[in-house]
Every structure is written in C-alpha cells, then in structure tokens.
C-alpha cells in the first residue's frame, strides 16, 4: 500500500501529465494528440511512479487508484460540486463537463497532493 507521501507524488505526476499532454474528455486518452483525462492521468502516473511487486501490481494499482480517486471526490464535494457528484463514475463526470478545463483538473490534483501531505 502506498504512503500518503507516495500518493501525493502520484497526484502531482498526474497533474504534470495533463499539463504536458492536455485534457481529454470522454476517453482516457486521445491517440492522436496524447491528451489524457483525469482518471487516465492517475492510472498512467501510478504506472510511471510506483515500483510495485509484479505479483501484486494489479491489486496494488487498483487500491492506489481508488484511494486517489476518492481523495479527488472528497475535495470536489467540499468545493461545492455535490450536484454533479451523485452516483457512480464521479470524477469522469466532472472531467467531462464542458466547463472543466485542464487547469481545473491540474489544480484539483495539486490540491489533493497538498492535502495528502499535510493531513
């Protein structure tokens, strides 16, 4: 299981990926442009940053992903996005809103990283 510091590093890595590649909506990644969505960036950052035991990689990656996704959801709720966050697939729904920008997603991930390291 990843420490809070490691989770923060992954969140910052995901923010960096979106900053480099751009924000994708409705898919994990755009093959042509390389743009990536919030969940896609988290998944890719987990692969790039963690050095997980190959025998446990799928379980560990899923647990890490779910912990980071939940941290994003908690922050979005506190910031007043509760109406869009009802039901499943919460972060994809927010990511895919027309008004959600790459800067919004990057800021969310950076705030999540800061919270993970300071709480």
C-alpha positions in Angstrom: 0.0 0.0 0.0 1.3 3.5 -0.9 2.0 6.1 1.8 0.3 9.4 1.8 3.5 11.0 0.5 3.7 8.5 -2.4 0.0 9.2 -3.2 0.8 12.9 -3.3 3.7 12.3 -5.6 1.3 10.3 -7.9 -1.3 13.1 -7.9 1.4 15.6 -8.8 2.6 13.3 -11.6 -0.9 13.1 -12.9 -1.2 16.9 -12.9 2.1 17.1 -14.8 0.9 14.6 -17.4 -2.2 16.7 -18.1 -0.1 19.8 -18.2 2.1 18.2 -20.8 -0.4 16.4 -22.9 -3.7 18.3 -22.5 -7.1 17.3 -21.1 -9.1 14.6 -22.8 -12.8 14.3 -22.3 -15.0 11.2 -22.7 -12.0 8.9 -23.2 -8.8 8.0 -21.2 -6.5 9.2 -24.0 -6.6 10.7 -27.4 -4.3 8.5 -29.5 -3.5 11.3 -32.0 -2.9 14.3 -29.6 -1.9 12.4 -26.5 -4.4 14.3 -24.4 -5.4 12.4 -21.2 -8.4 12.5 -18.8 -8.2 12.8 -15.0 -8.6 9.0 -14.4 -6.2 8.2 -17.3 -3.6 10.5 -15.9 -3.9 8.9 -12.4 -3.6 5.4 -13.9 -0.6 6.4 -16.0 1.1 8.2 -13.1 0.7 5.1 -10.9 2.4 3.0 -13.5 5.2 5.5 -14.0 5.9 6.4 -10.4 5.3 3.2 -8.4 7.6 0.3 -8.3 5.1 -2.4 -7.3 5.7 -6.1 -6.8 4.8 -7.7 -10.2 2.8 -10.4 -8.4 0.6 -7.8 -6.7 0.7 -5.0 -9.3 -3.0 -5.2 -10.4 -4.4 -5.2 -6.8 -2.0 -2.6 -5.6 -2.6 -0.3 -8.6 -6.3 -0.6 -8.2 -6.2 0.2 -4.5 -3.9 3.2 -5.2 -6.1 4.4 -7.9 -9.3 4.1 -5.7 -7.6 6.0 -2.9 -6.6 8.8 -5.2 -9.9 9.0 -6.9 -11.7 9.1 -3.5 -9.4 12.0 -2.5 -10.4 13.9 -5.6 -14.1 13.2 -5.0 -13.8 14.4 -1.4 -12.2 17.7 -2.5 -14.7 18.2 -5.2 -17.6 17.7 -2.7 -16.0 20.2 -0.3 -15.7 22.7 -3.2 -19.4 22.6 -4.0 -19.6 20.1 -6.8 -22.0 17.9 -5.0 -24.8 18.1 -7.6 -22.7 16.5 -10.3 -21.1 14.0 -7.9 -24.2 11.9 -7.2 -24.0 8.3 -8.3 -21.1 6.4 -9.8 -18.3 7.5 -12.1 -17.9 10.7 -10.2 -14.5 12.1 -11.4 -15.2 11.2 -15.1 -18.5 13.1 -14.9 -16.7 16.2 -13.6 -13.8 15.8 -16.0 -16.2 15.7 -18.9 -18.2 18.8 -18.1 -17.8 21.4 -20.9 -16.7 24.0 -18.3 -14.0 21.8 -16.7 -10.6 22.9 -18.1 -7.1 21.3 -18.0 -6.2 24.0 -15.4 -9.1 22.9 -13.2 -8.0 19.3 -13.2 -4.4 20.2 -12.6 -5.4 22.5 -9.7 -7.5 19.7 -8.2 -4.7 17.2 -8.4 -2.2 19.7 -6.8 -4.7 20.4 -4.0 -5.2 16.7 -3.4 -1.4 16.2 -3.3 -1.1 19.0 -0.8 -3.9 17.7 1.4 -2.3 14.2 1.4 1.0 15.6 2.6 -0.4 17.9 5.3 -3.2 15.9 6.9 
